[in-house]
Amino acid sequence: MGYARCCKAPLCLEAWDEALNEISKLSYEMILSPQNALALIKSIGDLPVLVVAGAEDALVPLKSSQVLASKLTNSRLIEISGCGHLPHEECPTTLVSALGSFSVKTH
């Protein structure tokens, strides 16, 4: 799946699709294999975690973010409507608001 189809407001950089695809494959294969992901989740323990999901994300389905949040003992899930895979680029104001709110509640 190309980057442009994952995001609501894709970057306009030559070959960005291909680079992001390769990085994603390497990240999954080397870092986030199912065994490594489970170990990482367990190591987080009860630390507060904010899971941010773009409701229109075509790369990581909302259901996957919901499952992740449910596996973390002290998490909060923020679903940003109208946003794709990169909330920091597509919906920065909403993301900053969510981060600020989460930070205030966890300190």
Secondary structure as GFF3:
##gff-version 3
##sequence-region A 1 107
A	DSSP	alpha_helix	3	6	.	.	.	ID=ss1
A	DSSP	alpha_helix	16	26	.	.	.	ID=ss2
A	DSSP	pi_helix	27	31	.	.	.	ID=ss3
A	DSSP	alpha_helix	34	44	.	.	.	ID=ss4
A	DSSP	beta_strand	49	54	.	.	.	ID=ss5
A	DSSP	alpha_helix	62	71	.	.	.	ID=ss6
A	DSSP	beta_strand	75	80	.	.	.	ID=ss7
A	DSSP	alpha_helix	87	90	.	.	.	ID=ss8
A	DSSP	alpha_helix	92	106	.	.	.	ID=ss9
###
